[in-house]
Amino acid sequence: MVDERHLVYFKELLEGNSEISFRAYLSNNEDSLRKQFSPARFARLKFKSIDEIIKILDEEKISYIINDQAIRNENYLATFHPDAWNEKGRLKEGFKDTIFNGIVHDFKTKGEDAVLTLHKYIEYPKNINNKKSIEKLEDIELFAETELCLGNKNLGLFLLKALASIERQFSDVDDIVLRAKEAVIKQQSSKGN
């Protein structure tokens, strides 16, 4: 039988109600989790976290409602080296200031004028349709969504608005722009409620 505190955390994580990321939870509870599970299951929990957490909760017959955005945020944060995380498993402020050619730092110091740094970073408008720029856009989109949910909401909204303002490109860029527009609309409608 799995310790109840782990089950409560797993449920909170999937539903988007946890205060810390799974990586931080694992770091704080590794010994206990190792004792709870076989070596193979612990490895799956460590490296295929969300899938294994779902299996554990299902086996324990604990109901949950998956928050897709929380899972996206968790998966995004898991891509970073542990040195980039704070004690809650979120990105450290100093680390955030260094990514995307300093867009985060520029937002803090220049406000909305940081859009110029963003455009330069994604090579807008000249080379925005190349594979490298599209990957940068996708990364900024994930970062912005994570900030909106778990960090600096103003920064997340600024980045999503900046992405949403990109003109039609007739390429994969348009999908990113559309998702950013939807996220902005969703955020603004939730503020109205």
Secondary structure, DSSP 4 states (H G I P E B T S, - for coil): ---HHHHHHHHHHHHT--SS-HHHHHHHHHHHHHHHS-HHHHHHHHHSHHHHHHHHHHHTT------HHHHHHHHHHTTS-GGGB-TTSSBPHHHHTTSGGGHHHHHHHHGGGGHHHHHHHTTTTTTTTSHHHHHHHHHHHHHHHHHHHHS-HHHHHHHHHHHHTSPP-SSTHHHHHHHHHHHHHHHHHHHH-
